[in-house]
Amino acid sequence: MKQTMNFRYPGRSNASRVATATMTLRICLLLLAALLSVARAEVAPDKGASDKNQVALVPVRAANEHPLSPGDRDGDIARTTGLLLQQQHYSQKGFNDEVSSKFLDRYLDTLDPMHLYFLKSDIESFEMFRTTLDNLTLRRADATPAFAIFNRFIDRVEQQYGYVTELFKSEPFDFTADERYTPNRKDLPRPKDLTEAREFWKARLRFEYLQEKLNLQRPEDVGNIVREKIEQKKTSELAAALKEKLGKEKIAEVVKKVEARSPGAPASEVVGQVIAQLRKEHREEIVKLISRRYSRIVRTFREFDKEDVLQIYLTALAHVYDPHSDYFGPAELDNFSIGMNLSLFGIGAVLRSEDGFCKIQELMAAGPAARSGKLKPSDKIVAVAQADGEFVDVVDMKLRKVVDLIRGPKGTRVRLMVNPADAADPSIRKEIELVRDEIKLEDQEAKARLIEVPDAQGHIQKVGLIDLPSFYASFAVGSQHHDEGEGKSTTADVARLLKRLVRENVVGVILDLRRNGGGSLEEAINLTGLFIKKGPVVQIRNADDSVDVDEDTDPKIQYDGPMMVLTSRASASASEILAGALQDYGRAIIVGDISTHGKGTVQQVLQLGRLLRSTNNLGAVKLTIRKFYRASGDSTQLKGVVPDIVLPSVNNVLDVGESQLDNALPWDTIKPANYDKVNLVAPVLSEVKGKSDKRVSADKDFTYIRSEMDRYTRLKADKSISMNEEKRRKEKAEDKARLDARKKELQARGEPPGKVYEFKLKEIESPDLPPPLQKTNKVASLGKEAKAHEAKASSDDPDDDVIEDSVPDIDVTLEEAKRILLDFAAASKGKRVAREQ
């Protein structure tokens, strides 16, 4: 690491240009002072205004409260962060006018990602920072722009809150017109003035109202059930008939109204009363929910302190360089790995905040969330409930507070209301109950399965499967030797599993990395060495363009038989290094999603307190400092590893992976390393792929997945959504019917043939086979990612989990992977025999 912090002026060596920059800075500082002094006055309501639409701000601030301003060390922190990014980031990009412009845009979009708050006049007033943030940060150590912009943002948020409060009193919330709304306004213009902003705010409020309304039972449907039971003279069955439609309290109210009706009164009278009451209660419920949400938005931003504002500001700067570089404020530094803490004490998920939603970024292998099979990356958590308690809306809630709601004592229940990533409608909600648990090391260990695959003649062939959730190591791996007594090691554990599978005479081995998000780099290198003699596994390029080559130096091969690596869009980092190496050597056939995740960079965390010679916690900067390359010279960054055989998967069309992140570092190549290919795949790939393509094209499960891919692609292409209630309810009903039909088709199938045995490390030395796994009727996985297909059906039916539990367990990707491996083994054997002859 470079120790010097001397500022360098890229492209500014000319003295006259420096003088010009100095004069510009002085002008900006004067304008900045003016902006701060008038910010409140400019957006405050004009008591004498004639505009009848003008709404006074809600008095959310104390009378003596002042706008936020920088702390004593904030300028130094900003300057040091800027210098670190300029001098130590892998890209070696100078903090210049171009970066300054992107920095401003990034900060504005971080605060207002949907372009709802800042007016055109606001943006114009911030233009003075467009090409001066670099000089203000590096030369003046001035973080004032962060607070000037944030204070303006707070005022706009308060104005929205006041306007929404008034709308609740007057807006009828009628959804009979054929209107459409675009929820994602990221690429749309900001409002030109306050009048247009109110139009945007009203449209957004109507969208949110309809979302909640669609998740409540139609009063008319309840009325029809009441009428039916009265006319059938079966009012004693009314409560049971309403069980799936309303909550217990509302059912009791409806039953009470029916029982209290006058003798001989027409059914239409009480039906009308029930419908009117439910309409009233639904409106009150929705207004209460959304009002609390908007109130929480204002309260959340009011609670921001100087550290919070500076963290958003400097993270925006770091993200101009790449999405994995960050600034951590003091509080965040103390617990910057929210995902790890959540994994250990909660549900086993890494969460991130995006556009006001708490999104699942990653599931930890063997955690409650991953084991449930009902959550996946990019799902949005919209509400959280404790055990049987009421749901707490978490839209626009601070991520830290959402994490606190999800965390809890081991063994306790937490319920999540989730909007699936590939839901047919953004109003769709899926309730998921999980039991909090601590992730045990044993649950993260590699496991093996012996799978019997009968052929058309009934002959049994054996396939070995090694499920590897992560590359773990409980000690510093210092050599290429794999002694079993030194501690926990992925390589040592997999070697023991391979030995047992070979003893069981498997035709080939599948290494399943679909849930593997990475881990120890050295373990990935050592594990690769179990399948090749020796040679380079990964190349690492530093910011100064020097390249380090990490090699397997142990000539011993643990397994030399037919091999497959199974990957997904969730396979990342160390997983991509292993898969890429085995593909480069031609040692294993790679099968899976369209590509792996594509994270091919290395980060380093530098604490600012030490650099600024302070004993106080001043936060830290996380910098991208290196980049991974395969032995072939191809980077794993952005593109990831593209399989030899790509199978249909909804993951292939979801917005996931490195390529979906802003400012991700590019894919490129370097000089290939010197290595000897074993070339076991290329000679037979065309034959094996041809057979797979033929099967996949005729397979009804893959046909279903392809239809889901097409449906989601169409939904993604249509940026707008209908605001007609009847049309939306019809679409949701059709979607539910489609999914119910799929479930019935799966239920009608018999159990798949062949037995499956699972080997855990603690019993791997046993001479006997363990009892075969019982084939229970679990939710169909459809290749892991398609758990979401079942999830989408539950928004209108609280008993969908019961239906799901009766659906056979089908991993479509794995089923085809077994067939591909058998074809690969047979073709490889044929080629070898031909060569010998």
LINDA-V157358 format. One line per field, one symbol per residue. ss: DSSP state (h for helix, s for strand, l for the rest). phi: phi as a letter, one per 30 degrees, with the letter a starting at -180 (. if undefined). burial: 1 if it has 9 or more other ideal C-beta (glycine too) atoms within 8 Angstrom, else 0. Layout:
ss = ???
phi = ???
burial = ???
This chain:
ss = llllllllllllllhhhhhhhhhhhhhhhhhhhhhhhhhhhhhllllllllllllllllllllllllllllllhhhhhhhhhhhhhhhllllllllhhhhhhhhhhhhhhhllllllllhhhhhhhhhhlllhhhhhhlllllhhhhhhhhhhhhhhhhhhhhhhhhhhhlllllllllssllllllllllllhhhhhhhhhhhhhhhhhhhhhllllhhhhhhhhhhhhhlllhhhhhhhllllllhhhhhhhhhhhhlllllllhhhhhhhhhhhhhhhhhhhhhhhhhhhhhhhhhhhhlllhhhhhhhhhhhhhhhhllllssslhhhhhlllhhhhhhhhlllssssssllsssssssllllhhhhhlllllllssssssslllllsslllllhhhhhhhhllllllsssssssllllllllllsssssslllllhhhhllsssssssslllllsssssssslllslslllllllllllllllshhhhhhhhhhhhhhllllsssssllllllslhhhhhhhhllllllssssssssllllsssssslllllllllssssssllllllhhhhhhhhhhhllllssssllllllllssssssshhhhllllllllssssssssssslllsslllllllllsslllhhhhllllhhhllllllllsllllllllllllhhhhhhhhhhhhhhhhhlhhhhhhhhhhhhhhhhhhlllssllhhhhhhhhhhhhhhhhhhhhhhhllllllllsssslhhhlllllllllllllllllllllllhhhhhhhhlllllhhhhhlllllllhhhhhhhhhhhhhhhhhhhhhhhhhl
phi = .dcdbddccdibdddddddddddddddddddddddddcedddcddddcdcddddcddddccddcdcedbdddcdddddddddddddccdedhdddcdddeddeddddddddbdchccddeddddddddcecbddddddcchcceeeddddddeeddddddddddeddddbddhcbcdccbbcdcceccddddadddddddddddddddddedddccddedddddddddddddhbddcdeddceccbdeddddddddddddddeiddddddddddddddddddddddddddddddddedddddddcddddddddddedddddadccbccdeddddbdceddddddbbcibccbcbhicdcdcacdeideddddicbaeidcccabbchcdddcdcdideedddeddddleejdcbcccbcedcddbdddbbdbcbcdacddeddcddbbbccdbdddcidcccccbcccdaccacbddcbcdcddcckdbeddddddddedddddiddabccccdccckkddddddddeddcbdakdcbcbccddidbcccbcccddcdbbdebbccbbdddbhddddddddddddidbdcbldeaddjcbbbcbccddeddchbdddciacccdbbbdbdddjddddidicdddbcceadedcddbjdddcdiddddabbddddacdchdcedcdddddeddeddddcdddddddddddddddddddddcbdccdddddddddddddddddddddddddddddjcbccccedbddddcddeddddddcdddhiiddedddeddcdcbdcddddddccedbcdddedddddddddddddddddddddd
burial = 000000000000000011001001101110110011001100100000000000101101000000110100111111111111111111101111001111110111111111111111011011011101111111111111111111111111111111111111001010100000110010000110100111111111111111111101101011101111110000100110110010000111111011001000001011111111111011101110111111111111110101111111111111111111111111011001011011101111111010001111111111111101111111111111110000101100101011101111000111111111111110111111011110101001111111111100000011111111111110001000010000011111111111111101011111111111111111111111111101111111111000101111010010101111111111111111111111111111111111111111111011111011000001111111111111101111111110111010111101011100000110000100101000011001101110110011001011011101101110000000111110111011101100110110011000000101111110010000010010000111111111111111111010010011101111111111111111111011011000000
